[in-house]
Amino acid sequence: VSSHLKEPENATVVTVAGTNKYDSFWRNMANLDMFNETIHSLDPDIKRCFEYCSIFPRGSKLRMVELVHLWIAQGFIKISCATEDMEEVAEGYFQELVSRSFLQPEESSYDTGCFTIHDALLDLFDKVSGDCFRIENDFRGGGWEGDIRRDIQHLLIRCYDGKLITEKILGLENLLTLIVYNGYAATGEERVIESICKRLPKLRVLAIPFILERYPGMEPNELSVPGSITQLKHLRYLALRTNGACMLTIPRALNKLPRVIQVLDFGDGKLDEVNCVDLINLRHINSGSSEFQFRNISRLTSLQTIACAFGIRDAPGYEVKQLRDLNKLRGSLEINGLEIVKSKEEALESKLAAKERLSELKLQFGHSSPEVQAEVLEGLCPPVGLQTLELHSYDGSRYPDWMVGKQDGGPKDLQTLSFWCCSQLEHAPEAFPHLRVLNLAYCNWDALPGNMVHLTSLKKLKIEWCSEIRSLPTLPQSLEEFCVEWCNDGFMKSCQIFRHPNWQKIEHIPRKTIEGLAPIQDVGIKIRSGINLLTSFWHRKKV
């Protein structure tokens, strides 16, 4: 990446530290010559990426991953050899823009990982007639009556307006980007999308919202993507984002999209089964909260992210072996339906250990033999660099050797380990010497492992809805936070009684939180062995 970040000779390097300095610097830069000098100090490829950001409305919260995907789709990212990764190069560009203060971290406490562009910068961009343009409608669409230059290539419309698109946008025959920002209850219309597909053949990026108001008990509306979507022969980024109020019907012809397609994003809507086996350059798939509905994905060897659960089924094309050759997967991966897998050998076909870029892994089991589950989990050994592991509904008769330190392999730098509705863990996972966070939830455990003290890097221990635990073992001195929520009332009280054995086990921990409900004997609807759904009032204590 460093080869792409060289500064031009005699460049003016701008780095502004602190929010106030950032604000005053860009507000004072009203001189276009100074603006141009500052912008031209960037590497030309990085400069092009930043200019593209000017299509976003004022106050937009920009995320690195979305910008990276858009930059790549437009061909702005150049690599010098086949072994370079375009996403990594693009992320380097993004970090360069942050370090030069062109992008500023969003300070909102509730939304981390977002960045903004100062309004003064956008004002200056507006004075420089480039090929990027934005239309800032009101929330209901409409209200914009300006003119658009015919040579515009990249366009963003703040809120959907079908009339605006049909009357003014469809004539922009050189348009490469058309993004519609979500508005309140705004939705794309099938006829308008069909017109876009027929009239704007050069599009590389198309993002249209299907957002409807939701009411309790309301059945989702069915919306169909027209088959003419396949006429966009240069399309690389398709985002038809929906919410739960929409059932998005994808044409069977989706498999005939151009092979250059890199991103498919369907938001949180429900999807019919999708066939994309021939989209061999597909890099990122998102179907939100839906389970993965893509069959026979083993050929998609360029795939890097699956932003939904990969559901194993007892049907051709949905086997765990479909993951075997997807070794470019990165970030998070969730696998559901592991009760369908019948042996360690079948699980090994997934070759999870070869997916070296995975940082998070979630494994979800259903009802099946404890012995078979144990064998399957043994065969699902994660890659060495995994940071976070979650196990859900694991009823195995034992935990795998790669977790308890009886074999080589498995994660060596795991930071967070979570058990949800899992069987008893007899021995602490000493195979993870760098483990910092251990979470237990809805587990039918009567005790924590006795050798917990050996987890010498552990910083946080959280136990919630584990009704059978009555006592604590000796805990590591490294712990900085201890949290118990909605567990056995007697156990929670004992953690607060001076000199009680449980209190003595947590006395050294700086931050302790006991959070629970009324006595467990007052309520109780069994939803699983060892799990109680408590329905009485809250009480909360901190010690």
C-alpha positions, -999 to 999 in steps of 0.1 A, spaced: 0 0 0 28 24 8 38 26 -28 5 43 -36 9 69 -9 40 87 -20 37 125 -18 43 146 -49 75 167 -48 69 202 -34 35 192 -21 18 211 6 10 186 33 -20 195 55 -25 178 88 -49 194 112 -51 181 148 -82 185 169 -118 192 159 -117 230 165 -86 234 145 -101 213 117 -132 234 117 -114 268 116 -89 256 90 -115 246 64 -137 276 71 -108 299 65 -99 283 33 -122 303 11 -96 309 -15 -99 285 -44 -62 286 -52 -54 275 -17 -80 248 -20 -67 235 -53 -31 235 -39 -42 215 -9 -62 190 -30 -34 186 -55 -10 177 -27 -27 143 -27 -16 114 -48 -37 116 -80 -55 83 -73 -63 94 -37 -74 128 -50 -99 111 -74 -113 90 -45 -118 121 -24 -135 141 -52 -160 112 -55 -169 118 -18 -183 152 -28 -215 136 -41 -226 129 -5 -250 154 12 -238 177 40 -236 159 73 -234 125 58 -218 98 80 -194 80 57 -181 45 65 -148 33 52 -162 -1 39 -189 15 18 -165 41 3 -139 13 -4 -165 -7 -23 -176 23 -44 -141 34 -52 -132 -1 -64 -165 -3 -85 -155 29 -103 -121 16 -111 -103 43 -90 -81 17 -72 -49 7 -90 -28 -23 -80 8 -29 -92 7 -67 -91 -18 -96 -89 -9 -103 -52 -20 -69 -41 -55 -66 -26 -76 -38 -39 -95 -35 -6 -63 -31 13 -50 -4 -11 -83 15 -9 -83 13 29 -48 28 27 -62 57 6 -90 62 32 -65 63 61 -44 89 42 -74 111 38 -81 108 75 -45 116 84 -46 147 62 -79 158 79 -99 156 46 -121 132 65 -129 138 101 -140 111 126 -176 115 137 -177 124 174 -212 110 181 -210 85 210 -237 63 196 -223 58 161 -187 49 159 -167 42 128 -182 71 108 -165 100 92 -177 134 78 -165 160 53 -166 196 65 -193 218 49 -167 243 39 -150 217 19 -182 208 1 -188 245 -6 -154 246 -23 -161 214 -42 -194 230 -55 -174 259 -70 -152 235 -89 -172 221 -117 -163 184 -118 -182 153 -129 -198 147 -95 -232 162 -85 -257 158 -57 -294 168 -54 -305 174 -19 -343 169 -19 -364 172 12 -374 140 31 -405 134 10 -388 139 -23 -394 168 -46 -386 204 -41 -355 205 -63 -359 224 -96 -323 230 -107 -305 220 -139 -280 192 -143 -251 193 -167 -252 166 -194 -216 156 -188 -222 146 -151 -210 111 -144 -216 106 -107 -249 116 -92 -265 112 -57 -301 122 -50 -309 127 -13 -344 113 -14 -362 92 -40 -382 112 -65 -395 92 -95 -406 122 -115 -371 138 -111 -355 107 -123 -377 102 -154 -377 138 -164 -341 149 -158 -318 119 -150 -326 94 -177 -311 118 -203 -276 116 -187 -263 90 -210 -228 91 -196 -239 85 -160 -217 60 -142 -231 64 -106 -267 68 -95 -272 66 -58 -305 75 -40 -302 81 -3 -329 66 19 -357 90 27 -386 86 50 -409 58 36 -393 63 2 -393 35 -22 -381 28 -57 -408 21 -83 -405 -10 -105 -413 10 -137 -387 37 -128 -360 11 -122 -368 -6 -155 -364 28 -172 -331 33 -155 -319 -1 -167 -329 6 -203 -318 43 -206 -286 44 -185 -265 16 -200 -231 28 -187 -240 26 -150 -213 10 -128 -230 18 -95 -268 17 -89 -282 21 -54 -320 26 -49 -340 22 -17 -371 1 -12 -381 15 22 -417 13 34 -435 22 66 -439 -7 89 -470 -14 111 -476 -42 136 -489 -73 119 -484 -59 85 -475 -85 58 -444 -75 38 -451 -59 4 -438 -78 -26 -415 -59 -48 -400 -73 -80 -367 -63 -95 -372 -61 -133 -354 -86 -155 -340 -56 -175 -314 -52 -147 -293 -76 -167 -290 -50 -195 -266 -30 -173 -235 -46 -188 -210 -25 -169 -227 -28 -135 -203 -35 -106 -222 -23 -76 -259 -31 -71 -277 -20 -39 -314 -24 -37 -317 -19 0 -350 -29 17 -363 -30 52 -384 -58 68 -416 -44 52 -405 -56 18 -402 -90 2 -378 -84 -26 -382 -108 -56 -350 -111 -76 -353 -123 -112 -339 -157 -120 -320 -139 -147 -298 -123 -120 -272 -149 -128 -270 -132 -162 -257 -99 -147 -223 -89 -161 -195 -109 -147 -178 -77 -136 -204 -73 -108 -186 -70 -74 -212 -60 -48 -248 -72 -42 -266 -54 -14 -302 -62 -6 -304 -46 28 -328 -62 54 -355 -74 32 -366 -110 27 -353 -126 -5 -364 -155 -26 -338 -180 -35 -310 -164 -56 -288 -181 -82 -255 -163 -87 -232 -192 -95 -218 -175 -126 -210 -141 -109 -174 -152 -105 -160 -117 -97 -185 -111 -69 -167 -98 -38 -193 -87 -13 -229 -99 -6 -253 -84 19 -288 -97 25 -291 -81 60 -310 -101 86 -319 -128 61 -303 -162 60 -280 -167 30 -302 -175 0 -275 -181 -26 -271 -217 -39 -238 -233 -52 -215 -205 -41 -184 -226 -42 -174 -211 -76 -174 -175 -61 -138 -177 -52 -134 -139 -52 -160 -135 -24 -147 -116 6 -177 -108 28 -210 -124 34 -230 -100 55 -256 -125 65 -258 -160 79 -246 -189 57 -273 -214 63 -265 -251 58 -295 -271 44 -301 -308 37 -302 -299 0 -278 -298 -29 -259 -265 -32 -262 -257 5 -236 -280 20 -209 -269 43 -184 -279 16 -196 -249 -4 -172 -228 17 -142 -249 8 -125 -227 -18 -137 -193 -5 -104 -185 11 -105 -148 5 -133 -144 30 -125 -117 55 -142 -100 85 -171 -118 100 -187 -152 90 -218 -168 105 -227 -204 98 -261 -217 108 -277 -252 105 -246 -271 117 -269 -299 130 -271 -309 93 -234 -318 92 -230 -355 102 -192 -360 108 -159 -344 114 -148 -353 79 -177 -334 64 -170 -304 86 -133 -304 75 -145 -299 40 -153 -263 49 -115 -257 54 -122 -228 78 -85 -229 90 -75 -218 55 -95 -186 56 -67 -165 71 -85 -131 69 -115 -140 90 -116 -121 123 -150 -132 136 -167 -165 135 -202 -175 147 -212 -211 148 -249 -220 153 -260 -256 160 -295 -271 163 -308 -303 179 -286 -333 171 -265 -360 188 -241 -345 214 -214 -369 201 -219 -359 165 -218 -322 175 -185 -327 192 -170 -343 161 -184 -316 139 -169 -288 161 -136 -306 161 -136 -303 123 -145 -266 122 -111 -255 135 -109 -217 128 -79 -199 113 -49 -189 134 -57 -151 133 -93 -153 145 -102 -126 170 -138 -134 180 -156 -168 184 -192 -173 192 -208 -207 198 -246 -210 198 -267 -239 210 -237 -263 212 -247 -294 231 -216 -314 223 -204 -340 248 -169 -323 249 -151 -293 235 -126 -296 207 -89 -302 211 -81 -270 193 -99 -251 221 -86 -269 252 -50 -269 240 -45 -306 232 -34 -301 196 -16 -275 174 -37 -253 152 -66 -231 160 -67 -194 169 -35 -182 187 -46 -147 194 -83 -150 202 -96 -120 221 -133 -127 227 -151 -160 233 -188 -163 238 -211 -193 247 -248 -190 241 -271 -219 252 -241 -243 253 -232 -274 272 -209 -274 302 -173 -264 297 -152 -285 321 -118 -269 314 -110 -232 307 -98 -227 271 -61 -225 279 -54 -227 242 -62 -190 240 -36 -173 262 -45 -138 249 -82 -141 256 -95 -108 270 -133 -113 271 -154 -143 281 -192 -142 277 -217 -168 290 -254 -165 282 -284 -189 286 -260 -218 295 -270 -247 316 -238 -247 336 -236 -254 373 -201 -239 376 -173 -222 358 -142 -242 349 -120 -247 379 -88 -236 361 -101 -201 352 -71 -186 370 -49 -197 341 -66 -172 317 -40 -146 327 -50 -121 300 -87 -121 308 -101 -86 313 -138 -90 313 -161 -119 325 -198 -116 318 -224 -141 329 -261 -136 320 -292 -158 323 -272 -188 337 -296 -199 364 -277 -229 377 -244 -213 387 -241 -209 424 -204 -203 431 -172 -189 415 -138 -205 411 -106 -186 417 -105 -159 390 -74 -144 373 -59 -113 388 -60 -97 353 -98 -92 355 -109 -56 353 -146 -60 348 -171 -86 362 -208 -86 352 -236 -108 363 -271 -103 348 -304 -122 355 -288 -152 371 -298 -171 403 -308 -145 429 -289 -162 457 -258 -163 436 -260 -126 427 -266 -116 463 -237 -137 475 -214 -117 452 -223 -86 472 -220 -100 508 -188 -90 525 -165 -119 531 -187 -144 513 -166 -168 493 -180 -155 460 -174 -119 471 -138 -128 480 -133 -142 445 -142 -109 429 -129 -85 455 -99 -76 434 -119 -66 403 -122 -28 398 -155 -27 380 -183 -51 392 -219 -50 380 -247 -71 395 -279 -67 375 -310 -89 379 -346 -95 386 -369 -107 414 -362 -141 430 -360 -168 404 -385 -190 423 -413 -164 418 -413 -169 380 -402 -194 354 -412 -206 320 -388 -233 308 -377 -226 273 -347 -249 275 -330 -270 301 -313 -246 325 -328 -215 310 -356 -195 326 -376 -167 309 -380 -143 338 -409 -119 336 -410 -100 368 -397 -65 376 -361 -52 374 -339 -45 402 -303 -33 397 -273 -30 419 -237 -20 413 -209 -28 437 
